[in-house]
């Protein structure tokens, strides 16, 4: 029994559709040397509408941060010796 073995080299030699020709080149401009873009003004945007899931996530983060601050304050007060347990 014989098996036909074929390498995939011919598939890797395909050029992309938009490959630059040898005479063409790309000009790379560093962002610091590029012309400045017009910035968007936040005054025209108005208030954002939050979905219920997003609003719930923000409330959860707010409660988490408050809880962490309370626990940190409790730890500082216990280390000062004001509260003894």
Secondary structure, 3 states (H helix, E strand, C coil): CCCCCCCCHHHHCCCCCCCCCCCCCCCCCCCCCCCCCCCCCHHHCCCCCCCHHHHHHHHHHHHHHHHHHHHHHHHHHHHHCCCCC
